[in-house]
């Protein structure tokens, strides 16, 4: 079908109404007014029946809609012989759907763009029998882990992979909102959905398409699109009062004037399009604006909750802090060199799944210390790791565990906010590794912004030790701390927090239960936090707590625009109804004027697409150095004790960094 004919089939009621109106006009012009009237009566009556059926279905579902006003207006205009006005009302109501679709596509374009950009094809590189490389185009779904891919200039990366080329410049704006290209070096991870720069590169696939970053984001976006905004709830709040006021005004006009025509003229201006259209357009605009900022909000109901948040709860590690431990000091025991203690500890920690192990290993790599392979290794839950390395038994873990194997272990004096991992070799204490995890640069400013914008209570819910948690909380500006919690404890506390609604921010798999239990759960970063992202109602794609400010600010702006648009529509309708009581606005003119009211409210609702950037206020609260580095991926230290380990390793195969657990 030609493109210009598609609207005719997409909106059949509009097409039929225009045809009926044209036929009625022709019949009237050729001297067949009665035929024109009957054509109009039958057409409008059919639409009234169709609307009544929909109203009955809504009532059965527990929703009292505003269509009663439109039905009464159509019946009234038919009763007084204003057939043209009745047709215009039908056209106005059915045209509201078309206006909503047009405005919705405009408001929804960022979400739609994410779906349309989903990579579908990949260039797989395989060695040919003659020793040359053969490049084959295959569907992205057929890529397996380990496949080598060619990414041509300006192409979308189809799956998550490890860069094999020496260097690359990657545009990650569609994933994180970061406007500047990000440099990547050989061995770095490149995320699907990002765009390659000006040079062709090669990747080794690290995940299949369905498990890759971009497909996870697409799934979140699709869920957000399919989730209906709370339009019915918003409309229902105004439906009964608006209906009652409209009928009172119309009845008063009839009673005072004694002319039933006034009743119809008033109700023509009381049609509910502003209420039914403005709200969904505003909510779609808010969802789209959030996606542009790197925040995926799963539906309009979440926006309304974000707008009303009164309590904010935060996990600590990986949320208020970066969750990347840094070794700040190696305290070697007498007879041991610091580098040797660190090398042995890092060699043993290759077989640990905990985030602290990654920090120790990274510290050794930064010092250029070669890691040894263990002949046997195992991890004891809640205590530490033990490995046989070069004929020596190395133990790294909590002081009590290490002391049970090395009685001469001495407890290290550490500052508040620091943690120590103890090292023993062949039953003798070798030293302690001091680690720290500083707060994110933006954490204090985010908490201050929330307090300044209506959030009455800020709480930290963490599994870390009390002294460590309080040290971080004091640095950030949170004065209420609940520490040493299990996931079930977090859920129970979040359920009891007041005032409501409660916002919970977390990042790891163990945060998924409390994110699902909170009124609004926000997952920090989609990468590596699939369970948290699925449980949360908001996902921040960039590894920055500043996205919380974006989510709350956009939620409030969107709800304010939606309510304002509804208010404007109601005010204009009531004002015009009062004018119509005097008989100055005929029924036909009133129906046309009401279309202008619809257009005005829709245009106002589109304001939800724009608004003041909340990051300006946040940046003003950050010190200069922090503003420059708040989005940098800088390693920082770890606060808190060692978390319980979840598995025992029987073999001596090192754990890959991508498989490491998170707090």
Buried (B, 14 or more C-beta within 10 A) or exposed (E): EEEEEEEBEEBEBBBBBBEBBEBBEEBBEEEBEEBBBBBBBEBBBBBBEEBEEEBEEBEEEEBBBBBBBBBBBBBBBBEBBBBBBBBBBBBBBBBBBBBBBEBBEBBBBBBBBBEEBBBEEBBBBEEEEEEEEEEEEBEBEEBEEEBBBBBEEEBBBBBBBBBBBEEBBBBBBBBBBBEEBBEBEEEBBBBBBBBBBEEBBBBBBBBBBEBBBBBBBBBBBBBBBEBEBBBBEBBBEBBEEBBEBBBEBBBBBBEEBEBEBBBBBBBBBBBBBBBBBBBBBBBBBBBBBBBBBBBBBBBBBBBBBBBBBBBBBBBBBBBBBBBBBBBBBBBBBEEBEBBBBBBBBBBBBBBBBBBBBBBBBBBBEEBEBEBBBBEBBBBBEBBBBBBBBEEEBBBBBBBEBBBBBBEEBBEBEBEEBBBBBBBBBEEBBBBBBBBBBBBBBBBBBBBBBBBEBEBEBBBBBBBBBEBBBBBBBBBBBBEEBBBBBEBEBBBEBBEEBEEEBBBBBBBBBBBBBBBBBBBBBBBBBBBBBBBBBBBBBBBBBBBBBBBBBBBBBBBBBBBBBBBBBBBBBBEBBBEBBBBBBEEEBBBBBBBBBBBEBBBBBBEBBBBBBEBEEBBEBBBEBBEEEBBEEBBEEEBBBBBBBBBEBEEEBEEBEBBEEEEBBBB
